[in-house]
Amino acid sequence: MFSLYDPIDETVREALKEHDDYTAALLARRGIETPEDAEAFLSPSYDDHIGDPFLILNMEKSARRVAKAIDEQERITVWSDYDCDGIPGGVVLHDFLKKAKANFTNYIPHRHLEGYGLNIDGIKKLADEGTTLLITVDSGITDVEQVAYANSLGMEVIVTDHHLPQEVLPPAFAIVDPKQDGETNEYRDFCGGGLAWKLSCAVLKVGFKGRENIAPGWEKWLLDMAGLSTIADMVPLTGENRVIAKYGLLVMRKSPRMGFQKLCKVARVNQRSITEDDVGFMIAPRVNATSRMGNPRDAFELFTTEDEVRADELAKLLESVNRSRRATGAAVTRAVHERLEERKLQGELPSVIAMGDPNWRPGLLGLVANSVAEEYGRPVFLWGREGGTTAKGSCRAGGNGVSLVALMEQASDVFEEFGGHAASGGFTVKDDQIFFLEEQLCKALAELPEQSMADRAQYADSEILESDNLHVQLARTERFAPFGMENRKPTFLLRDIRLDKVSWFGKAEEHLRLSLIRDDGFDQKALEAISFYAKRELGDTPKQLQPGTTISLLANLERDQFSRGQPVRLRIIALSL
């Protein structure tokens, strides 16, 4: 069931001869085949690997317009999206414009009342308040009508976005979107918050009245929010994004930002050693919960307030809202599983699972779809409604190699709109097609070309053998952090390991802990293997585990942050009896 990746090409191995076999293999699998590229990847430098912002198409034009607005005290509004890319991105521009003593405000649309992107009512309100320059963050690239309306009210609009443009671009003063035709920057995978930070750097480079009062390098303090956006939005952690994420984590660990400190405390995250996993699993969900269950302005205020009492109140509010999100999401998950159990009694499940309920909140369905898709190993589409609108939802691929974008393109007749990545996406269903959604998706899947992508979960980067020093292997592995899209965590294979102890823990005994030994003298009694939400993540196999059972497993190496000495342990990916 489990295999090792093939050895790397001998020519590449020779080129990477300064590195050990394990490190060289990981580099090669990431397309890194020269000593220079290896050095840039393993030791990213702020000075050497953060690019000139002016290389991005329309960035200098945008920066000069912002500088002019600062100098002339025009009313600037930063309009950002309501997720954990747009909110931190809005914070970046807030902090920069405040430092520059600009006349500005921030606007974040309400997810349930206003929806995604620019809207006519919001633009009218801002025009009435005197806004003459509108800057979007993480949105705007498809808002052709809205930007034209803003122009008609005397506003100029700078669009900063990273989503795919449509055939017709909005009539903005300038568009900064690396996905647009004619892009001049070599690296094009920035998120919304990353582009907001690049715009801030560009305005500092252009200069404005009072620029001399801002210390050189001050913009590095904004990397906590740019890094938060980059990690949370799951853009590729390659190239410049890798530098932003790495230095972003360094800034987060010592950030004086009051709200960030308080949020780490309520989430039980050690700020001084925060990792990309802490951001992805603990910080970002609490920020995103504010738009799904409450008001995204609360998260924005948390990151911008200098009042410790208010920061404490807001951090506790985000924690409470996140608990409500989890409870509501759990209820939806139970409802989905109940329906699937009924359908299993009637026969086999379809190749694509699609279901919904008008009472389900679309903003909560991504997490539910992900767990169901992983458990059943097939694409899952879940939809709900907000405020009487059309059916909107989220979809996840289930790790089987199917591209959701290709699948939705094949079934495009049933959608008002759709988008996303190969593994995750969002969609809006045409009202007259809602009852045919699953049928059309199953038909589309059958018509897709044969998928050739192997299931990575079945392959390992290295095998743990008797001679291995796990602390050395972990140290080598940590050089590749931060991990994320296109820089996955390395996997390790253990063959024919005997279970010494099997235990379940957690309120509902949903987490699994294994103690491992090997009969050939490979003493690993101190080695612990762990899986959170094992029954969901690993299927039925964990139910069969007993002391004395022999298994093989795939796992990541990690440090146990909660045990003295932070011993090395395994985070289980897959099990085989």
N, C-alpha and C positions, 0 to 999 in steps of 0.2 A: 504493500500500500504506500509506503514511504520510500523516497529515493533521494540520493544526493545529486546536486547539479553536476553537469559534466565539467571536467577540468578546463581551465581557460587555455586559450591559444598560447603556444610556446613563445611566439614572438612577443606577445603582450606580456607574458610572464617575465621575459628577459628585460623588457622596457621598465617593468615595475620591480626590478630585482632588489631595490633598496628596502622593500617591504616584505614581511613574512607572507607565507602562502595564503593564510586566511584573509589578511588585509588586501593582498593583491587580487584575490578572487572577488571580494566584495566590490573593489574598485572597478574591476573589469565588467562585472554584471551591471554596473551603473553607467557603462559606456565611457569610463575613464581609463585611458590607455597610455598616457604619457606622464613622465615625472612631474611636469609643470602642472598639468590638470589635477594630478593626485595631491600635490602640495596645496593647490587652491581649494580643493574639496576638504581635505583633512585639517587644514589650518586657515580657514577663511579670514581675511583681513579687511577691516573696515576701510582703511585707507586705499588698499589695492583693489578691492573687489566690489565696492559700491560705485556704481557708474555715475557719470555726469548726467544730471537730470535733463539737461538741454538736448541730449541725444534722443529723448522721447518726442515723438511727433506732437507739435503744437504746445509743448511744455513751456518754452521760452515766451511764446506769445501770451500764454495764460498767465505766467508769472509777472510779466510786465503790466498786464491789465490789473492784477491784484495789487501790485505795488502802487500803481496810479490811484486805485481806490483807497489804499491806506493813506497815501499822501494827501488826498483831497477829502478825506473823511466821508467818503460815500458810504451809504448803508449797504453792508455786505450780509447776505444770508447764506449759510452753509446748510444745504438740504441733504441729509444723509439717510441711508436705509436704516431699518429698525432691527437688524440682526447683529451678530458679534463680528461683523466686518464693518458695516456702516456706522454703528455706534462708536467703536474705538476710532474709526476714521474721522468721524465728526469731532471727537475729542482732540485728535491731533491738530486739526485746523483751528478749533477753539483755543487751544493752548498757544498755538503760534500767533493767531490774530490778537489774542490778549497781550502777549509779549510785545507785539508790534504796535500796541495801542491803537488798533483799528476800531472803527465803528461797525459792529457786527452783531449778529445773533445766530443761533442754531435752530433749525427746524427738523423735527423727526416726525413723519406721518404716523398716524395710529393704524396699526395693521388691520384691525377689524372695521374701523370706521372710514378709512381713506384708501387702504390698499397700498400696493407696491408702487414706488416711483412718484413722479411729479403728478399733481392733480390741480384742476382748474381752481377749485375753491381756495386751496392753500396758496396758490400763486396770487390770486386776487387779494387775499388778506395781506400778504407780504408787500404787494405793490401799494396798498392803502397805507401801510406803515412806513413807506419810503424806501424800500429796497430798490437799488439800481443795479446791483451785481449779485447774481445768484450762482452759487457754486454747488454742483451736485457731487455726492460721494457714494460710490457703489450703486449708482442708478442713473437714469436719464438717457441712456444710449438709444432707447426705443421710443422715447417720449416726443415724437415729432410735433404733434398737435399742441402739447402743453408748452413746449419751448417757443413755438410760434406765438402762442397766446401771451407768454411772458414778454416777448419782444414787442407785442402790440401795446403793452402797458408801460413801455419805456425801460424794461430791464434788458441787460445783456447777460447771457448765460454761458458759463464755462461748465461743460460736462466732463466729469472725471468718472470713468466706469471701466470695468474689465469684462463685461459680458459681451456676447456676440452682437454686433450691429445688424440691423435689418438692411434691406436694399436701399431704403431712403433714410438718410441721416437727419437728425434734428437740426434746424437752422440756428445753431448756437454760435456765439462769438468765437469759441474754440472748443474742440473736442479732444480730450486726452483719453484715449482708449487703445491700448496696444494691440487689440484685436482688429482694428480698422485697417482697411486697405491703405497701403503706402506707409505703414509704420516704419520708422527709421531706427528704432532701438533694437539691438540684437536680442535682448531678453524681453519676453512679452507675457510672462505669466504672473505679473503682479496682481494682488487683490485690491479691493477698494481702499482699505486703510493704508496699504503700501503706496498707492498712487497719491493719496492725500499727503503722506510724509514726503514723497518726492516733490510734490508741488510746494510744500513748505521750504524744502531745501532750495528749490529753484528761485523762490521769491527772495530768500536770504541772499542768494548769489546775485540776483539782479540789483538788490539794494533799494532802500526807501528811507524816508526821513526817520531818524532815530536808529537806523541799522547799527550804527557804531556802538550803541548801548547794549547790544546783544553779544555776549561773549562768543568767540569762535568755538565751534563744537557744541554749542548749547542744544542744537537740534537732536543730538544723540539721546537726550532725555526723553524725547518723544517716541523713541523706539520701543518703549514698553507697550504702547498702544498699537504701533505699527506691527510689532511682533505678535501681539495678541490677535490682531486681525489676520495676519498671515497664517498662523497656526490654526486658528478656529475655522477659517473659511476653506481649509483643505485644498489650497492651491499647491502645485508642485513645490516641494522644498529643495529646489535645485537652483543653481545660478545665484542671482542676487537675492532671491527669496530666502535662500539658505543663510546668507549673511544677515539679513534683516531678522530672521527668526532666532539665530544664534545670539546676536547682540541684543535682540529684544528680550530674551530670557535673562541675559546678564543684567540688563537694566531693571527688569521686573524684580530680580532678587534683592536689589538695593533701592528700589523706587521709593521716594518719599511721598508718593501719591497716597493721600489719606484713605480714599475710598478703596483703592486696590489692597492696601494693608488690611482693612476691615473685612473685605470680601474673602481674602485668603483665610482670615481667622475663622469666619463662620463656616467656610467650606472645609476647614481643618486641613489646609494646605500649608506646608512649611515654606513661607515666602523665600527664605534664604537659600533653599535648594529646589525651587520650583522647576519642573520639567515640562516638556511638551505634552506629556500625558496628563499632568495636572491641569494644564490649560484646556486640553481637549475634552477631558471627562469631568472636571470639577468647576472651572471658571466659566468657560463658554456656555455650558448649559444654563447656568444661573443668569447670565446676561441675556441669552435668547429667550428664557422663560418670561422676561418682562414684556415682550411683544406678544407672545403666545397666550399669556394668561393675564396680562395687565397693561402697563403703560411703559414703552421703551424709554421714555424720558427719565424714568427713575434710574435706569442703569447709566444713562448719560450724566445725570446729576451726581451720581455716586462717584464717577471718575473725575469730575470737575470741581466738586465742592472742596473748600478749604476749612470747613467747619467740622471738627471732629465729632461732635454730637450728632450732626446731621448725617455724616458718613456712617456712623454706627447704626443709626435708624434705617438708612437705606440698605446697608448690607444685610441687616436682619430681615428687611422687607423682601429683598431678592431671595434670601434663603426660604422664606415662607412661600413666596410665589413658586419657587422651584419645587417645593414639596407638593403644592397643589397640582403643578404640572405632572409630576410623577404619579400622583394618585389618579388624575384624570387619564393619563396615558395608560396606566395599569388597567383601568376599567375598560378602555378601548381594546387593549391587548386581550383581556379575558373575553370580550365580546367576539373578537375575531377568531380566537381559538374555539369558542363554543360553536360558531358557525362552521368552522373547518371540521370539527369532530362530527357534526351532523352530516356534512357532505361526505366524509370518509365512510360513514355507514351506508351511504347510498352508492358508493363506488369509488374509483380512483379520483384523486384531485387533478384538476386541469394543469397543463404545462405552465400556465400563467395564472396566478391568483389575483382577482380583481374584485373588490367589494367596497361598500361605503355605507354611510348613514348621514342623513341631513343634520343630525345633532352632533356629529363629530367635528372637532375643530381642525381644519386643514393644517394649521401650524404645529400640531402635535403628532401628525401621522408619519413623519419621517422616521422617528425612532421606533415606532410600532412596526412599520413596514420593514425596517432593517432587521429586527429580531425575528419576524415571521419568515422573511426571505432566507435568512441564515439557517433557520431551523428546518425549513422545507426544501432548501436548495433549488429555488426557482424564483423568477421575477415576481414581485408582489406590488400591486397598485392599490392604494387605499385613498378614498375620497370623502370629503365632507363639504359642508357649506358654511359660509360666513355672511351674516346679515342678509339672508335671502338671495345671495348672489348665485352664480352658476357653480357647479360642482368642481372643486379644486382639490388637488391631492399631491401625494408624494409617492415615489416608486423607488425600489431598491432591487438590485440584480440578483443577490443571493450567492455571489461568488462562483458562478458557474460559467463565466466567460462570455455571457450574453451582453451585448452593448445595448443599454436602454435607449440611447439616442437612436441607434439603428432600428430598434424595435418600434419606437414611437413614430419614426419616419415611415416605416412600413405600414403602420396603422394610422396615418396622419388624418384620414377622413373623419375619425371619431373625436378629434381634439380641436378646441378653439385655439389653444396654444400649448406648447410644451418646450422643455429645454433641460439642460443638465449635463451630466457626464456619463461615461460608460456604466458606472456602478450606481449612480444615484441621479434623481431628477425630480422635476415637478411638472404638473400638467393641469389644464382646465378642459373639462369634457363638454362637448356640445349637448345641450339639453335633450335633444331627440336621440342621442346616441348612448345615454347613460346605461340603458338596460342591455346594450349590445357590446359594452366595453370589453368584458372578459372574452367573449366569443371572438371578437375582432383581433384582440391581442394574441390569443392562441393561434389563430389563423396566420397572423403576421409572423409569429415565431417559427411556425412550420415552413414559411416561405423564405426565411432568412438564409443566407449562405451558411455552409457548415462553419461552425466556430472552430478556430484553430488554436486559441489561447489555452494553454495548459492551466490546470488549477494549481496556483502557486502554493496553496496550503499543503500540498502533498510533497513538496520538495524542500530539502534542507541545504543550508550553506555549509554546514560542517557537522561532523559526527563527534559526540562526546565519548572519548575513549579513556582507558585507564590512565594513560600518561598525561591527560589534559590537566592543566591548572586552570580551574574555572575563573579564578580572580584575574589571571592574565587574559583569558579570553574575553571576559567582560570589559576589562580596561581597553582592549583593542576594539571591541564593539562600540564602546561609548565614544570613540573618536568619530564615529559616523553620525552621532546625534547632532541636531535634533532630527527625529524621524517623522515621516509623514508621506504624503503623496509622492510617488516616484523615488522615495528613499525609505523603503520599508525596513522594519526591524529584521535583522538577520535571524534565521531559524536554525535550530540545532536538533539533531536526531539522536535519540537513545534507543538502542535495540535490546530486546529481551531483558528488561528490567523487572525484578520481582518487587511486589508491593509489600512493604513491612507494615505500614499502617494506612488506613483509609478513614478519613473523618470529614464530616460535613459541619459547616458553621454558618452563622448569620441568623437573623430573626426567623426566617423560614427555612433554615438549613439549605440555602440555595447555592452556597459556595463550597468548593471541594479542595481538600488538602491531602496530598499523598506524601508518604515517606518512602524513599526508594533505596533498594540494595541490589547487589549483583552477585550471583553465585560463583563467578570466576575469580573472586578475590577483589573485585572492584568495589571498594567500601564507600558507599554513598549514603550511609545511614543519616548523616547530617544534612543531606541534600533534600530540600523540600520542593515539591511541585504543587502549583496552586492554579485554580481556575475559578474566577468569579462568575456567578450565574451559569454554573456548569451544565445544568440540565437544559438550559436554553442554548448555550454555545456549543456543547459537545453532543447533543442528541441523546439517544438512549444508552450509549456505551457506559457512562458513569454508573448507571444503576447495576451493572454486572460486576463491578469491582469489589474484590474482597482481599483481605490479607493473604499473601501467598500467590495471588494471581500474577502471571507474567504478561507484561505489556510492552509495546513499543510506543514512543510518543514523539511528537514534534513540539518544540517549545522555544520561547525567547528566554534569554538570560536577563536577570534584573537584580537590583539590590533590594533587600527587604528593609524599607525605610523605618519600619516600626520595631525592629529587633535590635538589641545591643550589638554593636559591631557591624551592623548592616551586612549580614551574610548574603552570599549569592544564592538565589533560588531560581526555579524555572517557572515561567508563566506558560501554561499548557495551551497549545493551539489545536492539536488533534491527538486522539488516542486510537490505538489498535490492539485488540486482544490476540 
